[in-house]
Amino acid sequence: MQIGQLDLSKRLLLAPMADVTDYSFREIAKKFGAGLTFTQMVSAKGVLENDFETLRYLAFNKNEKPIGVQLLGSDPELIGSAVKEIAKYNPDVIDINCGCPVENVTKHKMGACLLDSPQLIGKIISSMKKAAGEIHISAKLRLGGSDKSINIFENAKAAEDNGASFIIVHARTKKDKYDTDADWEWLAKVKSKIKIPVVGNGSVFTPEDVVKMKEQTGVDSVMIARGALGNPFIFSRYNSISDNNFDPGPPGIDLITETAIEHCNKLIREYGEFRALNFMKKNVIWYYRDFNGITKLVEKLMACNSANGIIDIINEHNDKIKLQNYPDEDLKIIQQKFKMKVLFWLVQEPVFSESFG
C-alpha cells in the first residue's frame, strides 16, 4: 500500500486503542515490525484546549515514525482547527474516528454516530485535508449502524471524494459485539467500489488471519487491534511470511518472558513505578494467556503492589511453564473470554474510548 512515500504494502498497522497504545506499547510493536502505529485516540476539543491528558496521549518520539494520530470529534470546523495544531507535530497520518461504539462517545454524537451521515463525514474529511498540508488523512469506519442500516459504500465514497488518502474498515456494525465475527465479505465489496486504498480490520488474531483476509478480500493492508495484545510477534511473523514466504511460528516462552519484562521496564520509565502497576499487570496477563497457569498468574498479579514484585512473578511463572508445573487448563475458554472482553479476568470491564477491532 503506497501512500506518497509511505509504503505499507507488506507491513501491518497497529490500531489506536485507548489505555493500550501508549509509547511503551508502540515501541514494542515497532521493534517487532509494525509498519505504522497510532497514538491513543485524542479529542479534537482537548487538543484545542491544551488539555494535559490529551496532549500526553498525542505525544510521540521522532524515532516512532511513521506514526498516525486518531481524532475524535463531530464538528468539521473544530476538527480542522485541531488538525492544524496536530500538524505541528508532523505525524504521517491523521485519522478521524467514525467507528467507536462506546456510549460515552456516541452520546456526544461522535465516533460511530458519524456513520449515520456520509455528508458530515465528507465535510470533516474536507476540513481535515485543507488543514493538514502534506499529512495524509484517513477515516476509520464501521459497516453502518446495524445490519439493517449498512451504508459503508456511501461513507467510503464520502471519504474518497473529500480527500482521504485511505480508509480503514472495521467489518462490524455499530451494534455488533465482539462475540460476533467480523464480516470480511464487506471488505471485498468496499474494495471494489473505491479507488483509494482500503485497510481491513476485525477478527484478526494470527498471521494466518492476515493472509486469509488479504486473499479473500483484496484489501491493501490490515490493521491489528486485539490481535496485538500480548502478541507483538504477529508483526514479525507476518513480515517473515511477506518477505520470505515463511512463518517462524509462535514465539518460545523465553522470548515471551524477555519481551514482557522489557515492556514492563518501558512502562516504569514512561509512567513511574506506581502509575505503571496496572498497565504492567494487564499487559503481562495478555502475554501469557495462551499458557497453563494463567489463572494462578492473574491471582498473583492482582495481589502484587510493586513493580519489582511483578518482575519476580514473571520470572517465576516462566520457570514453572518450562518445568510444566501447572495443571492443564481449558485455554480455549480463556481465548473465548478474551475475544469477548479483553480484560477477561475482571467481572466488569472499564469503558474504553476506542473499540478493539
N, C-alpha and C positions, 0 to 999 in steps of 0.2 A: 504494500500500500504506500505509494509515493505521494506525499503531500508537500509540495515545494521541495525543500531539501530534507524533509523528514521522511525517512524510509522505514515503514513498519510492515513491509510485505512478508517478512519472515520472522517477525517478533510479536509478542503478545503485549497487551495493555493491562495495567493494573487499575482496577476501578477505584473511584473515590469512595471511601467508606468512613462514616463518622465514628470517632473514637477508635479507629483502627489504623488508617493510613497516615500515621504521623511520620516524622522524619526517620525514626528508627525502623519502622516497617518498610518504608520506601527504600532505605539504604540496603536492607537485606534483599528485597525484591530486585533491586538494581544489580546487586552483587551476583545474583543467580540468573541475570539476563533479561529482566523485563525491558521491553523496548520503549515504553512510555508509562510513567507513573503519574498519578494525580494526587494533589493535596486533598485533605478533607474538604468537603463542601463548605463554602463560605457564603454568608448572607450579603447580598448587594448593599442593603441598608447598613449593615455592620461595617462594611468597607468604607462607606462614605462618612460614617460617624466615628471612624478611627477606633472602633471598639477593640479593646485589648485582646480578648479571646479570638475574635475574628482575624485580627492581624497575625496572631500567633499561628492559627491554622494555615494562614496564607503563606507564611514564611517558608522559603526553601533555599537551598545552597546551590551555587553555580555548578558544582560537580554533579548535581542531580539531573541536569538537562540531558535529554529532552524531558520536559515536565509540563503537566497541564494543571489548570485551576478550574474547579467547577463552581459556578454561581447559582444561588437560589434567589428568586425574585419573580415578580409578575408585571412590574411597571417598566415599559420599554425605555423611557427616558432615564429613570433611576438606574436601571441596569447598564445603560450606555455610559452614564457618568461613572459607575463603578468600574467598568471595563477600562476607562481612561486611566483610573488610578492603578488598577492592576497591571496595565501595560507598562507602567514604570518599572515593574519588577522583571519584565521581559520573559514571561513564560512562553512556551512554544504553542500552547493551545489554551483557549478559554472556552469552557463548555457551559451550556445552560441546562439545568436540571429540569426535565419535563417528565419525570418518572417516579419521584419519591411518593409512596402511597401513605406514609405515616400521618396520623391525624393531626399531630402538632404542626405539620407543614400544610396539609390540604385545607385545614380550617382557615388558613390565611390566603386561600386561593392560589397557592404556589405548588411547585412540584407537579404531581400527576394531574392536578386540576387544569393545568395548561393544555392537557390533551384535548379538552373539550372545545378549544378554539384555535384551529390552524391559523386563522388570521392574526391572532395575538402572537402566536409563536413566530410567524413571519415578521411581525413588527419588532419583536425582541431581537431576532437574529439580525435584522437590518440595522437596528440601533447598535448592536454589538460590533458588527462589521465596520461601520463608519468610525467607531471609537477605537478599534483595535490596531489600526495601522497594518503592519505586516504579519501580525499574530493571527494564527488560524483560529477559526470559530467552529464549534461543533455543538450538537444538541443530543442529549441522551433521552431517548423516547421509550415509552411502552406502546403496546399494540393499540390501546384505547382504554376507555373507562371500564368496560366489561366485555364479555364475549358477544354481547348484543349491540355493542357500540364501538366496534373496531374501526378506527379511522387512521391507521398508520400511514396509508398512502397519502392522504391529504396533508398530514403533519410532516411527512418526509419531503413532500414536494414543496411545502411552505419553507422548510429549512433550506432546501436546494435553491429555490428561486430567489431567496433573500441573502445568499452569500455564504452559507455554511460550507466549510471545506470537506466535512464528512459528518455522518450521523452514527450514533451508537444505538442499536435497537435491542432493548431487553424484551425477549419474546414471551412476555406475560402481559396481562391487562392489569389495570389499577386494582381490581378486586381479587385477583388471584393471590393465593397464599403460596408459601414455598413448598407445601406438600403437593402442589400442582406442578407437574413438569412443564418447563418452557416449551412452547410450540414452535419448533425450529422451521416448520414449513413456511411460516410467515416471513422469515428472513429471506428465503429464496424469492418469494413474491415481491418483497420490497426491493431486493437487489435488481430484479428485472424491470422495475418501474422508474428508477432514477439513475443518473449518470455519476453522481459523486460517490466516493467510497462508502461502504456500509460495514460497520463493525458489529459483529454478533455478540450477544451477551445472554446468559441464562442457562443454568443447569450444566455448567462446565466445571468438572472436578478433577479430570485427569488429562494427560496429553492425548490419550485416545479420543476423549470427548472433543478436544480441539480439532483433531484430524477429521472426525466424523462431521462436526459442524461445518467445516470448510468444504469438505467433499459434497455434503448433502445440500448445502445452501449457496455456495459460491461467494460467501462473504469475503471481504478483502482482508479482514483481520478479526481477532477475537479478544474480548475484554474479560478478564478473570476477576471475580469478586470473592465469594465464599470459598471457591476452589484454591485461593491463595492463603487462606487462614491456616497457619502452622505448616504451610506447604509451599514455600518459595521455590522448591525444587521443580514445581510444574513448569517454571520458565526455562530452566536449564535443560530439562528433559525434552521439552518441545523444541528448543533450539537445536538440540542434537538430532532430533528427527528431521527438522527443517534443513539443517546443514549437511548431515551425514546419513540420513535415512536410517537412523539407529536410535532406539530408546534404551538408555542405560538402566532403566528400571527404577523402582523406588529406592530411596537412599537407605544406607545402612544405619543402624542405631547410633553408631559413633558420630556420624555426620549430623544426624538429627540433634544429638546432645550438644555437639560443638556449636551448631547454629543457634539452638535455643539459648545457650549460655551467652553467646555473642549478642543475640537480640536483647537479652536481659541487661547486659552491660551497657548497651546503647541506650536503653530506656532509662537506666540510672543516670547516665550522662545527660540525657535530654530533660528529665523531669526532677532529678534529685531522688534520693532513696525513698523517702516517704510517699511522694506522689506516684512513684514508679510502681509501687507494690501491686496494685490492682491490674495495671497493664501487664506486668510480668506474669501474674497468675493466669490470666485468661490466655495469653499467648503460649505459655508453657503447656497448658491443657490442650490447646489446639495441636501443638507439635506431637503429642503422644496419644492422641485419641484413637489411633489405629492399633494400639498395643494393649495386651493384657496388663492389668494393674491400673487402668485408668481411673477406676472408682476409688482405689486407695490413694492414688496421686491427688485426686480432687480433694479428698478429705484432708490430706496433709497440707496442701497448699492453702486451703481455706483457713486453717488454724495457724498458719505462719504469719509472723508480723515483722519480718526483717528480710532485707534483700539477700544478705549472706545466707540466711536460712533457706531461702528459695533455691539458691545455687547448690547448697548441700543436698536438698531434696532431689534436685535434678540428677546430681551425680549418683546418689544412692539408687534412684529409680533406674538409671541407665544400667547400673551393675546388676540389679535384680532382673531386669529384662534379659540381659545377656546370659544370666545363670538360669533363666526360666524358673524363677522363684515365685511367680504369680500363678494362681489358678486360672483356668480358661474362663473368659467372659464372652458373652454374646455381643461381639463387636458390631454385628450388623444392626443391632438395636441402637447402639451408640451412634452409628452413622445415620440412621433414620432420624434420631433425635437431633443430631447436628444439622441435618438438612432442613428440618422444620424450624429449628431455633438454634442459632449458633452458640448461644450461651446455654447449652443443653443441660448443664448441671444446676441451673437456677430454676426455682419454682416459677418466678416471674422474671421476665426479661426486660431490662430498661428499654425505653423508647429511643430508637436511633433516628437520626436525621436523614439517613440515606438508606435505600433498600440494598440488600445484598443480592446481586444477580446470580 
